[in-house]
Amino acid sequence: MEVGLEPGMPTYSGGLGVLAGDAIRSAADMQIPMAALTLLYRKGYFRQKLDPQGQQTEVPEDWKIEHYLKELPKQIAVSIEGRKVLVRAWQYDVVGTSGFEIPVYFLDTDLEKNSEWDRTLSHFLYGGEARYRVAQEIILGIGGVKMLRALGHRSIERFHMNEGHSSFLTLELLEEQLAKDARHAVREGDVERVRERCVFTTHTPVPAGHDKFSKDLVEKMLGPRQVLKLKDLFDKGVLNMTHLALHLSGYVNGVAKKHGEISRQMFSDENIDSITNGIHAATWAAKPLQELFDRHIPGWRQDNSSLRHALKIPKLELWEAHMDAKQHLLDQVQKRTGVRMDMNLFTVGFARRATAYKRADLIFQDLERLKRIVAKSGRFQILYGGKAHPNDEAGKELIRRIHGAKATLKNDIPIVYLENYDMELAKFITSGVDLWLNNPEPPLEASGTSGMKAAVNGIPSLSILDGWWIEGHIEGVTGWFIDEKNPAASLYLKLAENIIPLFYQTRDRFLDVMANAIALNGSYFNTQRMLGQYVVKAYFV
């Protein structure tokens, strides 16, 4: 449903889209024959505006599509509510390190021959009510298959669905099978043939991440189709898009080992594997770190696993590269907010989607304790970023509470909340802070890739043991963990007794942790390793 390729293309909302873009980049680097599909969002997700009290407002983000994408001449039609809706495609080519290209097709319904409402179906990411969402997912799933065929992709071996948004494609594959055999009724063999060709990745243990639509709405939107008579398609009059993808996919995975376990508990009848997420290392390593790696680990772009040799990088050079990245971040902060932050202060970063379970304000549970930490262990400053979904009032309230704490602590702890968090800002923050903080409510963190972006830049994490951090954490070596039994107290204790003193008093030891973050985590938690696992387990089996 979303793919993040460039900051100037607002076709993503956060981690799911950025992960898709990173996967495509690594596929291009590895010369994996692949095409990607998503929708074209003419109004983007939204541009976030924050007032001094942290009140969020949303503004449509118009962008110059022609500056980034090439319109293709082919058009296809999908049936929505009995109407023929025309769909065109725009192409973006992702070029790998050897020049190998992967096309990304953006589906667009904003055509003069379509009705006014149908034209808006490719305007907003995650916008509108259920009817709008079903229509978008028909375009993505059914229209996506039709467009691939129209563009000449007729011998596709695997269809990989990320989340349930695209799972209507399974119904289109069944329709193709029926048309090929000139039949009307679906047989069990048809289902098995579709399963052999489909791969499904579930990315969230949060119920809101699994779309559910009423049977009446689905039948109204799709019209009379034999495939809607599939056994167990509807459960108590509801179509769960995740269940549809699970039922019609031969390989299913979660996005971390722990998430695989949680998914097997959620969907106990399914065989669910796990492939832990990663990041595209060459995209997320800041320029000073890239130059450092180029000097000491030549070929790291082609072989991310060679980043394990970061342990051999001279500490002074690692620190100088880090300080360059930090300077670039603080320059951005001053440019965007007018606030000049101190280069020499220990800087904590927290930038995620603003939603209640991520607990962005956990650190502010005891403001007096924070003041005592500053007095005893050393001063520090905090940088925040993150959007709340327009309909997430709890997420918006979270941002307001952080701004309230910012005002209360203004004489003790400098705090900046950067508005309109996007890929560009993410690259600055994940490479320029001194510590990455992440404290979601477990087990709701499926994976989390922001800490991986920090790690490839030598930024250690202080995080709850959930998602990827269960696999990447070695206490005091790659970072530190927050004990969920009393998370706020644990967070304060680690900051006061371990992390801040290490940063100010034993800098060499802190640099060891930074080097370990690159060597142990940056070398493994990347999309190059991740795509290799998909190839072996799911794509070419």
N, C-alpha and C positions, 0 to 999 in steps of 0.2 A: 504493500500500500504506500510505502514511502522509500525513497532512495536519496541519500545525501551524497552529492558529487562535488558541488562547489558552494561556498558561502553565498554567492550571488544568485543561486538557484534555490528558492525556498520550497523545495519539494520533499522536505523531511521535517519532522518535529523534534527528533532526538535520537537516542541510542539505536533504536531499531533501524532507522533509515541510514544512519552513519555506518552501522555494521554492514548493511547491504552494500553501500558504496565501497567500503574497505574490502569486502569479499570479492567484488567485481574487479577491483584494482589488482588484488593478488592473483585472481584467475587470469587476468591479462599478463601479469608478470610470468606466470607459470604456463602460459599458452594453453589453457584449458578451453576447448571450444564451447562457447556459451553465449547466450543472448539473454538480456534482462528486460523485464517489463514492469512498468508502474503507470500511474496516472499523471497527467500534466495539471498542476495546480496553478491556475493563472493568478489567483489571489494569495497563493502561498498558504502557510499555516497561519501565522499572524506576526505582526511586529509588535513587540511588547513595549509599552510605555509605563513608567513608574513615577508617581508623584513623590514628594518628600516624605510622606507617611507610608510609602510602599503600596499604595493602591494601584493595582494593575488595570490598565485599559488595553484593548486590542485594536490594532489598525491593520486593514488589509495591506498585503505587501505586493504591490504590482511590480512586475519585473519585465525586462526586455527579452522575451523568449527567443527572438531571432538572433540575439547576441550569443546564445549558447547552443541552440538546437537547429537542426536542419529538418524542414518539413518534407515528408515523404509523399509521393503522389497517390499511394494506395489508400483506399477507404474500404471499411467493412461496415456491416449493419448488425445490430443486436436488437432483439425484441424485448421491450420493456413495457409492461402493461398493455400488450397488444400493439404498441407503436413500433415502427422501425426507427431506431436511433442510429444515426451515422456516426462513425468513429474514424478519425484519422490518427496518424502517428508522426511523432517528431523524434529525430535520432540524435543521440550523443554518443561519441566514440571514446571509450576508455582505452588508452594506449599503455601497454606494458613496457618494461625496461628494455625489451628486445624489439619493440615496435609492433608487437602482436596487438590486434584491436578486438575489443568486445563491444558490440552495439547495445545501447540501452534505449529502449523504445518507450516513449511517453505518449499515452493514449489521451486523446482530446476530443470532446464532443461539442466544442464551441464552433459550430458550423451553421451557416445561414439557413440551411434546409431543416434543421432541427427546431423543435419548439423552444420557447424562451426558457422553460424550466429545464429541459434536456440540455440546453447549452451550458447551464450552470453546473452540470454534474462533474465537470473537470475544473471547477473553480477553487474549491476549498478542501484541504486535507482534514479529515476527521470532522467535517462540518455537518450541520443539518440533523434531522431526526431520522428515525428508522427507515422510512421510505427512501430518503436520499442515500443512506448508507447501502441499502440493498441494491439500489440502482448502480451506485459506484462499484460495488463488488461484482455485479453482473458484467459490467464493462471490463473490469480487471480480469476476472476469471474466464468468462465465456468469450468476451471480446478479445482478450489477450491471446487465446488459442487461435481464434479466427484471424487475428492480425498476423500472428506468426506464420500461419499457412499462406496468407495473401502475400507475405514478404518472401516466400520461398523456403521457409524452414519446415520441411515436410518429413524429415527423418530424425526428429528429436527423440533421443533415447530416454531422457529423464526430465520430468517437470518438478522443480523444487519450489514448494510453497513455504513462504515465511509468514507464520501466523495463519489464522483461518480466513483472512480477508480475501484470499485468492482461490478458495477451495471450490467455488463454482466451476473451476476449470475441470474438475473431475467429472462433473455432469456433462460438460461439452465433449470430453473424451469418450464417455459412454455413448453420447449421441452420434459421434463419428463412427463408433464401432457398429451401432445399429444401422446407420446409413450404408456402411461398407457391405454389410451382409443383407441389406434390404429387408430388415426385420423391424418390428415395432416393440416387442417385449424384451426386457432385459433378462439375461440369463446369468447364472452364477459365474460362468466362464468369462463373461464380459467384465464383471467386477474384478476378477483375478487378473485379467490382462491390463486393466487400468492400474491396479495396485502395483503391478510389476514396473510401471513407468513413473510412479509418483513417489516423491520424497517430501516429508513434512517436518518442519522444525517449529516446535512450540517455544515461545520466548518468554512467557510470563506465567507465574503461579497466581496472579491476581485475577479474580473472577471477571472484573471489568474488562480485562484484555481479551475475553472470549466472546465474540459477537453471537447474540441469540436473536432470532426473528420468529414471529408467529407464523404458523402454517398458512393462515389466511393471507398474510402479507406476502409470503414467498410465492404462493400459488397465483395471487393477483399480479405480482411483478413478473413472474416467469411465464405465466400462461399455462395451458394444458400441455404437459410433457410426460411421456412414459417414464422418464427417469425419476420423476417425483413420486412414483409408486414403489421405489426401492424399499425393501424391508428395513425397518428400524431407522428410516431417514428422519422421521419426526418422533420426538419423545414428549409425550403429553401435549401435543399440539405445538411444539417448538422445534425449530431447526437450530442446532448449535453448530456454527461453522467449524469449530475445532473438531467436534465429533465427526463431521462430514469428512474432513481431511484425514483424521485418524483412521476412519473406516475404509478409506479408499487409497491409502498409501502403504507401500510395501516396506518402507524404511521410515521410522519416526525417531526423532531425537530431541532431547532437551539441550540447554546451552551451557551447562556445567555439570559436573558429576552429582553435586547435591540437587541441582534442579532436575536431573534425570530421575533421582529417587522421589522427589516431590511429585513429579509428573506421573510416575507409576502409581503413586498413592491416589492422585486425583482421578486418573483414568485406569482403574485397576484391571480392566479387561484387555488392555493394550500392551504390546511389547515395545517399550520405549528405551532407546539407547541414549547416550549422551556424547556430544562433541563440544568441548569447552570453546567459547568464543575467543576471538583475538582482535587485534587491531593491525592496520597496515602500517608497519613500522616506519617506512620511508615517508609516509604522509604526516605522521604524528610526532616524529622526532623534530625538534626545533632546529633551525639552521645552525646555530653554534654546536649542537650535539651531532648533527649530520657531519659537519666539517671535522669534528673530533673523531668520529667513527671512521670517516674516510682516511684519516691519517694513520690510525692504529689498527683498524679492522677492515682493510680493503675487501670489497666483495660482499659486505654485510647486507646490501640491498637485495642481492641475488640469493643469499643464504642467511636468513635472519638468525638461524641457530648459532652462527658464528659470533653473535653478540655476547656469547658466554666469555669471550676473550676480553670483555670490558674490565675484568679484574686486573688486567695488565696495564691499563691506562694510568699514567702518572696522576696522582691525586691532585696536584696543583693544576694540571690541565683540565681535569674534570670539574674542579671548582671554578676555574675561569670561564669554562663553557656554560656552567650553570648560572653564574653571575651575569653573563651576557644575556641569557634567556630571561633572567629575572628583570634585567634592565628593560628589555623589550616589553615585558608585561607591564611594568610600572609606568613606562612611557604611554602605553595604551590606556591605562587607568587615568592618567592625568589628561590625556587627549579627550577621553570620553566623559569624564566627570569633573575635571578641574582640580581633583584632589591629588596632592603630591605625597605618595607613600615613601617610607624610609627603606632604602635598599638594604640596610644592615639589620633591620628587624626580622626576626623569625616570622615567616608568613605562612598561614594556613589557608588552603583552598578548599572550597566546597561548591561545586557547580553541578547540579543535577536538575531533572524535572522537578518542579515544586509541587509535591504531592505529599499527603499526610504521612504515609508509611515510610518515606525516606527520612523523616525526622530532622530536617535541616536546622531546627532550632534547639536540638538536644543540648548543645554546648552551653546554652543560656539558661539551663534549668536552675542554676545557683550562681547569680551574678556576684555575690560577695565572695564566693569561693574563687571565681575567676580573678577578681581583684587581688586576692591573696596569692594566687599563682604568679601573677605579674610581679608582685612585690618580692616574692621569695625566689622564683626561678628565672625570671627575666621577662622582658616585654615581648609582646607578639602582636600581630595584626591579622585580620581575617578578610579574605576576599570571597564574595558570593556571586553566583550567577544561576539563572534558571527561570523558566517560564512555567506558570500554572495554566492548565487547560482552561479555556474560557468558561466552561461549565463546572469547574472544580473550585467551589467556594472555600473548601477547607485548605486547598493549596494556596489560594489567594490570601487567606487569613494567615497562613504560615509566613508569607512574604511580609505581611504587615507586622507580625510579631518580631521578625528579625530586624525590621526598621525601628521598632520600639526599643529593642535591646541596644541597637546601634546608638540611639539617642541617649540612653541611660549610661552607656559605657564610654561615651565620647572622650572623657578625660583620662581613661585608663587603657582602652583597647581600640585602636583605629579599625573601623569596619566599613567596607565598601560593598554595595550590592550593584553589580554591573547589569544594566538592563539589556534585553534582547540577546540573550545567550544563544550563540550559533557556532558553526564549525570554526570560523575564524577566531572568535573569542576563546573557544575551547582550546585551540592550539596554543594560544598565549598563556592561558591559566594553567593547563596541565603541564606545561614545561617551565613555568616561571615561579611557582610557589615553592616552598621548602618542604611542605607536608601535605599529603592528600587525605582529607577527612571524609569518611563515608560510614554512616551509621543507620542504615535502614532497619526496619523491624523484620527480623527473620521469621519465617523462611521466604520472605516476599521478594528478595533480590535474586532474580533468576540467574544473572551472571554479573553484570556491571562491567562496562568496558572503560569507564573514565579512569579508574585506577591503573588499568593496563597502559593507557596513554601516558599517565604520569610516570609509570615504571620505566618505559623506554627512554624517558628523559632523566632518569636517575632520581625521581621523586618518590620517596617511600610513602607507604600508606599507613594510616591509623584507622582500622576498620573493624566492623562486626564480622565475625566468622560466618559468612554466608556467601552464596554465589561463588565467583572465581577466587575470592580471597582465602577460602578454605584450602584451595590448591596452591596458591601463591605465597601464603604466609609462612615465614619462619621467624619466630619471635626474636626481635633484636637484630635480625640478619637482613631480612627484606623489608621490615617494617614492624608494626605492632598491632595487637588485636585488642578490641574492646569487649569486655566480659558482659554478656547480655543479662546476667543475673542482676546487675545494677549498672546499666550502661553509662549513665552520667558520671557516677562516682569513679568508674573505671577509666573513663575518658580523662577526667581531671587528674587522676593518679598518674596515668601514663605521661600526660603532658608535663606535670610538675616534677615527677621523679626520674623519668627516663629521657624524654625526647628533647625538651627545651634545654636542660643542662648539657646533654650530649652536643647539641647544636652550638652552644656558646662556650662550653668549657673544654670539650674534647672533640674538636672539629675533625681531626683525623679519623676518629671512630665513626663520626656521622658520615664522613665520606666513604667509609667502608660499606655502610648501609646503602648509600647511593649507588655505589658500584655493584653491589649485590642485586639491587633492584633491576639494573640493566641486565646483568649477566645471568641471573636465575629466572627473572620474570620476563624481561624484554625479549630474551632469546626464545621463549616458549609461547607466551600468550600473544601470538600474532596470527593474522589470517593466512599467512603462508603455511604454517603448521595446520591450522584449522581446515583450509581447503584440501590439503593433502589427505586429511582424515575423511573428508566428504568423498573425495575421489575413490579411496579404497573401500569405504564402508557403504556408500550410497550411489555414486554416479556410474561407475564402470565395474559393476559386479555381475 
